[in-house]
Amino acid sequence: MSLLAIDDLAIGAGELSLVDGVSLSVEPGEVVALVGESGSGKSLTALSIMGLLADGLQRRRGSIHFDGADLTQLDDEQLRSLRGSELAMIFQEPVSSLNPLAPVGAQVAESLIVHGRASVDGANREAVEMLRRVGIPEPERRARQLPTELSGGMCQRVMIAAALISRPRLLIADEPTTALDVTIQAQILALMSELAEEANTAILLITHDMGVVAELADQVCVMYGGRVVEQAPVEALFAAPRHPYTSMLLKTIPRLDEEPKQELFAIKGNVPSPHDWPAGCRFRTRCDRAMEQCAERPFMSGQVHRVACHHALGGDL
């Protein structure tokens, strides 16, 4: 049984459909990347797992099972008992996610104390060590500082330390390395990979960076317009994307073997607004292969490599 299993998840706001029929699973120790442009529904999917959807957003259907229990049926107290211990999330906006009035070391140590995993002194020592592991210099001094005394990149590392310190069974990482330089990014990715290996932690990695996906992920789910359009092992997806959108995403990755000043590939147009989803395949307004049949919704097909496209082919589309 999968540690995390999402089935037919739909999220809306009023008349708007924001996430529509998302299904995915994550096994213990597995890294699953959820990729796609901004506005595709990645972060909403993650927040629904944590039970942290903003006011005005509703889960309209679907289930989210964690270790066999449906998280959508748990009350607030039951969810709070899981957050920070069994489930942890690295949020996209670290500065607004940290308490501006509390030292960062105490915030990193908090989950260990709240869930009874360490004494206050022990938790504070572990917090300093975790700050060191995420690349924060002078961690003993930094642990005593407030978030307002740190840079945005350093606050991001504090958030990562807070998520990793309890060695959760499921880690949701929403663009975890966006604000970091390449050296620290590599260090964080290595630390997350080590956690998955040593603690058998399952990781749902949300990103638009296909380079990070290639380095860390085992499986990839590609989202567009609130729907999953392709799912595959990472090697298969990079070697032979089957959805036109996935193929275009891979073309946006800069190549070291290309001539200097080579113009980067860009996907034409923008993700449509939920106010203006096209009927059928939501990518058809940007797709060079769109035909009349694409006005009907395609559904996922396939076993190991799954795709929702009326004209899916192997190899580069």
BAKETOR-866766 format. One record per residue (C-alpha): residue number from 1; z, x, y. Coordinates in nm, 3 decimals. Each point is the difference from the previous one (the first is absolute). Layout:
N
(NUM; (Z; X; Y))
...
END
This chain:
317
(1; (0.000; 0.000; 0.000))
(2; (-0.090; 0.131; 0.348))
(3; (0.286; 0.089; 0.233))
(4; (-0.180; -0.185; 0.283))
(5; (-0.244; -0.281; -0.067))
(6; (-0.152; -0.204; 0.284))
(7; (-0.200; -0.303; -0.107))
(8; (-0.226; -0.208; 0.227))
(9; (0.203; 0.068; 0.314))
(10; (-0.105; -0.199; 0.308))
(11; (0.156; 0.033; 0.346))
(12; (-0.082; -0.211; 0.302))
(13; (0.100; -0.081; 0.356))
(14; (-0.063; -0.359; 0.102))
(15; (-0.360; -0.073; -0.091))
(16; (-0.088; 0.367; -0.042))
(17; (-0.044; 0.171; -0.337))
(18; (0.112; 0.363; 0.030))
(19; (0.037; 0.108; -0.364))
(20; (-0.198; -0.194; -0.259))
(21; (0.051; 0.036; -0.374))
(22; (0.123; 0.359; -0.027))
(23; (0.090; 0.116; -0.351))
(24; (0.108; 0.352; -0.093))
(25; (0.253; 0.182; -0.216))
(26; (0.186; 0.332; 0.006))
(27; (0.149; 0.171; -0.306))
(28; (0.312; 0.222; 0.002))
(29; (-0.095; 0.348; 0.123))
(30; (-0.342; -0.118; 0.115))
(31; (-0.144; 0.039; 0.352))
(32; (-0.224; -0.290; 0.103))
(33; (-0.183; 0.031; 0.331))
(34; (-0.076; -0.312; 0.201))
(35; (-0.282; 0.092; 0.237))
(36; (-0.215; -0.163; 0.263))
(37; (-0.052; -0.023; 0.375))
(38; (0.261; -0.136; 0.240))
(39; (0.020; -0.378; -0.028))
(40; (-0.079; -0.010; -0.372))
(41; (0.346; -0.130; -0.100))
(42; (0.153; 0.317; -0.147))
(43; (0.322; 0.002; 0.203))
(44; (0.051; -0.376; -0.037))
(45; (-0.022; 0.040; -0.377))
(46; (0.264; 0.274; 0.015))
(47; (0.235; -0.195; 0.227))
(48; (-0.022; -0.301; -0.231))
(49; (0.126; 0.215; -0.289))
(50; (0.304; 0.096; 0.206))
(51; (0.055; -0.359; 0.115))
(52; (-0.046; 0.108; 0.362))
(53; (-0.284; -0.218; 0.126))
(54; (0.032; -0.075; 0.371))
(55; (0.086; -0.347; 0.127))
(56; (-0.306; -0.222; -0.004))
(57; (-0.146; 0.159; -0.313))
(58; (0.030; -0.180; -0.332))
(59; (-0.073; 0.083; -0.361))
(60; (-0.225; -0.289; -0.100))
(61; (-0.034; 0.075; -0.370))
(62; (0.035; 0.272; -0.257))
(63; (0.280; 0.199; -0.160))
(64; (0.143; 0.350; 0.047))
(65; (0.181; 0.122; -0.311))
(66; (0.219; 0.310; 0.011))
(67; (0.136; 0.109; -0.337))
(68; (-0.063; -0.351; -0.130))
(69; (0.177; -0.187; 0.284))
(70; (-0.206; -0.203; 0.249))
(71; (0.100; 0.135; 0.341))
(72; (-0.131; -0.314; 0.170))
(73; (0.275; -0.201; -0.171))
(74; (0.291; 0.223; 0.109))
(75; (0.224; -0.086; 0.294))
(76; (0.067; 0.234; 0.294))
(77; (0.316; 0.148; -0.153))
(78; (-0.174; 0.078; -0.329))
(79; (-0.287; 0.166; 0.186))
(80; (0.239; 0.206; 0.213))
(81; (0.166; 0.129; -0.317))
(82; (-0.338; 0.136; -0.115))
(83; (-0.118; 0.145; 0.332))
(84; (0.094; 0.362; 0.047))
(85; (0.105; 0.045; -0.362))
(86; (-0.266; -0.136; -0.235))
(87; (-0.264; -0.067; 0.268))
(88; (-0.063; 0.222; 0.302))
(89; (-0.265; -0.002; 0.271))
(90; (-0.129; 0.256; 0.247))
(91; (-0.103; -0.208; 0.301))
(92; (-0.299; 0.064; 0.222))
(93; (0.200; 0.001; 0.327))
(94; (0.290; 0.245; -0.051))
(95; (0.140; -0.009; 0.354))
(96; (0.042; -0.378; 0.004))
(97; (0.133; 0.001; -0.359))
(98; (0.290; 0.235; 0.074))
(99; (0.325; -0.103; 0.170))
(100; (-0.009; 0.174; 0.341))
(101; (0.383; 0.005; 0.019))
(102; (0.078; 0.165; -0.336))
(103; (-0.037; 0.369; -0.097))
(104; (-0.300; 0.049; -0.225))
(105; (0.208; 0.167; -0.273))
(106; (0.217; -0.309; -0.030))
(107; (-0.310; -0.218; -0.023))
(108; (-0.143; 0.213; -0.280))
(109; (0.334; -0.007; -0.186))
(110; (0.054; -0.375; 0.047))
(111; (-0.167; -0.128; -0.317))
(112; (0.203; 0.236; -0.221))
(113; (0.324; -0.124; 0.157))
(114; (-0.088; -0.371; 0.011))
(115; (-0.106; -0.004; -0.366))
(116; (0.297; 0.207; -0.115))
(117; (-0.202; 0.299; -0.117))
(118; (0.201; 0.261; 0.190))
(119; (0.308; 0.045; 0.216))
(120; (-0.049; 0.027; 0.376))
(121; (0.037; 0.378; -0.010))
(122; (-0.227; 0.031; -0.303))
(123; (-0.263; -0.226; 0.153))
(124; (0.003; 0.198; 0.325))
(125; (-0.051; 0.324; -0.191))
(126; (-0.290; -0.153; -0.193))
(127; (-0.148; -0.130; 0.326))
(128; (-0.004; 0.349; 0.151))
(129; (-0.167; 0.136; -0.314))
(130; (-0.263; -0.275; 0.006))
(131; (-0.071; 0.066; 0.369))
(132; (-0.060; 0.363; -0.097))
(133; (-0.235; -0.103; -0.282))
(134; (-0.216; -0.208; 0.234))
(135; (-0.048; 0.299; 0.228))
(136; (0.251; -0.060; 0.279))
(137; (0.124; 0.334; 0.141))
(138; (0.373; 0.047; 0.056))
(139; (0.080; -0.314; -0.203))
(140; (0.378; 0.025; 0.055))
(141; (-0.047; -0.017; 0.378))
(142; (-0.278; -0.257; -0.013))
(143; (0.212; -0.228; -0.222))
(144; (0.242; -0.043; 0.291))
(145; (-0.273; -0.096; 0.248))
(146; (-0.122; -0.346; 0.097))
(147; (-0.362; -0.109; -0.066))
(148; (-0.063; 0.008; 0.376))
(149; (0.062; 0.376; -0.006))
(150; (-0.273; 0.059; -0.259))
(151; (-0.379; 0.000; 0.018))
(152; (-0.205; -0.279; -0.159))
(153; (-0.107; 0.231; -0.283))
(154; (0.360; 0.099; -0.067))
(155; (0.108; -0.366; -0.003))
(156; (-0.273; -0.060; -0.258))
(157; (0.154; 0.270; -0.218))
(158; (0.344; -0.157; 0.043))
(159; (-0.143; -0.333; -0.125))
(160; (-0.151; 0.175; -0.300))
(161; (0.333; 0.171; -0.076))
(162; (0.183; -0.335; 0.022))
(163; (-0.246; -0.158; -0.245))
(164; (0.007; 0.286; -0.250))
(165; (0.371; 0.081; -0.006))
(166; (0.097; -0.283; -0.237))
(167; (-0.282; 0.091; -0.243))
(168; (-0.120; -0.362; -0.012))
(169; (-0.183; -0.144; -0.299))
(170; (-0.276; -0.124; 0.234))
(171; (-0.096; 0.173; 0.324))
(172; (-0.236; -0.173; 0.242))
(173; (-0.148; 0.255; 0.241))
(174; (-0.190; -0.153; 0.293))
(175; (-0.211; 0.276; 0.160))
(176; (0.284; 0.248; -0.068))
(177; (-0.167; 0.312; 0.143))
(178; (-0.204; -0.135; 0.293))
(179; (0.214; 0.158; 0.275))
(180; (0.042; 0.336; -0.175))
(181; (-0.190; 0.327; 0.025))
(182; (-0.191; 0.116; -0.306))
(183; (0.266; 0.248; -0.115))
(184; (0.282; -0.256; 0.003))
(185; (-0.237; -0.262; -0.145))
(186; (-0.064; 0.221; -0.302))
(187; (0.374; 0.056; -0.040))
(188; (0.075; -0.375; 0.009))
(189; (-0.278; -0.084; -0.246))
(190; (0.131; 0.265; -0.239))
(191; (0.351; -0.143; 0.032))
(192; (-0.121; -0.353; -0.076))
(193; (-0.197; 0.126; -0.299))
(194; (0.310; 0.184; -0.123))
(195; (0.204; -0.319; 0.033))
(196; (-0.253; -0.198; -0.203))
(197; (0.008; 0.266; -0.271))
(198; (0.370; 0.084; -0.016))
(199; (0.161; -0.340; 0.068))
(200; (-0.283; -0.208; -0.151))
(201; (-0.027; -0.174; 0.337))
(202; (-0.295; -0.234; 0.044))
(203; (-0.175; 0.043; 0.337))
(204; (-0.216; -0.250; 0.186))
(205; (-0.177; 0.216; 0.259))
(206; (-0.159; -0.185; 0.292))
(207; (-0.253; 0.207; 0.188))
(208; (-0.346; 0.019; 0.151))
(209; (-0.021; 0.375; -0.073))
(210; (-0.217; 0.045; -0.307))
(211; (0.086; 0.372; -0.009))
(212; (0.367; -0.089; -0.057))
(213; (-0.108; -0.249; -0.268))
(214; (-0.198; 0.267; -0.185))
(215; (0.299; 0.236; 0.005))
(216; (0.279; -0.236; -0.102))
(217; (-0.118; -0.326; -0.160))
(218; (-0.050; -0.093; -0.364))
(219; (-0.152; -0.344; 0.070))
(220; (-0.169; -0.144; 0.310))
(221; (-0.021; -0.357; 0.131))
(222; (-0.248; -0.047; 0.284))
(223; (0.071; -0.289; 0.239))
(224; (-0.231; -0.166; 0.248))
(225; (0.055; -0.319; 0.197))
(226; (0.327; -0.081; -0.175))
(227; (-0.146; 0.036; -0.350))
(228; (-0.015; 0.272; -0.264))
(229; (-0.367; 0.086; -0.051))
(230; (0.026; 0.291; -0.245))
(231; (0.261; 0.149; -0.238))
(232; (-0.045; 0.315; -0.206))
(233; (0.153; 0.329; -0.112))
(234; (-0.035; 0.245; 0.287))
(235; (-0.247; 0.229; -0.180))
(236; (-0.228; -0.291; -0.093))
(237; (0.009; -0.146; 0.349))
(238; (-0.092; 0.327; 0.170))
(239; (-0.266; 0.085; -0.257))
(240; (-0.168; -0.343; -0.011))
(241; (0.110; -0.259; 0.259))
(242; (-0.129; -0.344; -0.093))
(243; (0.059; -0.200; 0.319))
(244; (-0.214; 0.074; 0.310))
(245; (0.312; 0.012; 0.217))
(246; (0.167; 0.261; -0.223))
(247; (-0.316; 0.208; 0.001))
(248; (-0.004; -0.006; 0.380))
(249; (0.369; 0.090; 0.022))
(250; (-0.063; 0.308; -0.212))
(251; (-0.290; 0.103; 0.223))
(252; (0.238; 0.015; 0.297))
(253; (0.185; 0.299; -0.154))
(254; (-0.105; 0.324; 0.176))
(255; (-0.158; 0.254; -0.237))
(256; (0.062; 0.374; 0.033))
(257; (-0.345; 0.081; -0.138))
(258; (-0.185; -0.189; 0.275))
(259; (-0.156; 0.167; 0.302))
(260; (0.222; 0.048; 0.306))
(261; (-0.016; -0.286; 0.249))
(262; (-0.138; -0.229; -0.270))
(263; (0.048; -0.356; 0.125))
(264; (0.266; -0.182; -0.202))
(265; (-0.097; -0.319; -0.179))
(266; (0.146; -0.317; 0.151))
(267; (-0.001; -0.350; -0.147))
(268; (-0.186; -0.225; 0.243))
(269; (0.187; -0.284; 0.166))
(270; (0.367; -0.093; -0.037))
(271; (0.218; -0.189; -0.245))
(272; (-0.038; -0.367; 0.102))
(273; (0.298; -0.179; 0.148))
(274; (0.183; -0.244; -0.231))
(275; (-0.109; -0.263; 0.252))
(276; (-0.358; 0.082; -0.095))
(277; (-0.013; 0.089; -0.370))
(278; (-0.357; -0.045; -0.130))
(279; (-0.046; -0.234; -0.295))
(280; (-0.032; 0.160; -0.341))
(281; (0.022; 0.380; -0.004))
(282; (0.184; 0.104; 0.314))
(283; (-0.188; 0.331; 0.016))
(284; (-0.346; -0.158; 0.003))
(285; (-0.034; 0.008; 0.381))
(286; (0.017; 0.383; -0.013))
(287; (-0.173; 0.059; -0.333))
(288; (-0.358; 0.126; -0.033))
(289; (-0.025; -0.165; -0.343))
(290; (0.105; -0.348; 0.107))
(291; (-0.211; -0.283; -0.141))
(292; (0.017; -0.379; -0.004))
(293; (0.223; 0.007; -0.308))
(294; (0.266; 0.192; 0.200))
(295; (0.085; -0.321; 0.188))
(296; (0.188; -0.091; -0.322))
(297; (0.329; 0.178; -0.067))
(298; (-0.023; 0.276; -0.263))
(299; (0.295; 0.037; -0.238))
(300; (0.130; 0.311; -0.175))
(301; (-0.173; 0.096; -0.323))
(302; (0.026; 0.296; -0.235))
(303; (0.281; 0.157; -0.201))
(304; (0.101; 0.354; 0.103))
(305; (-0.229; 0.013; 0.305))
(306; (0.007; -0.343; 0.168))
(307; (-0.209; -0.119; 0.293))
(308; (-0.060; -0.320; 0.197))
(309; (-0.367; 0.021; 0.099))
(310; (-0.310; -0.201; -0.091))
(311; (-0.209; 0.319; 0.002))
(312; (0.239; 0.263; -0.136))
(313; (-0.161; 0.307; -0.152))
(314; (0.120; 0.329; -0.142))
(315; (-0.028; 0.309; 0.212))
(316; (-0.060; 0.019; 0.372))
(317; (-0.116; -0.329; 0.146))
END
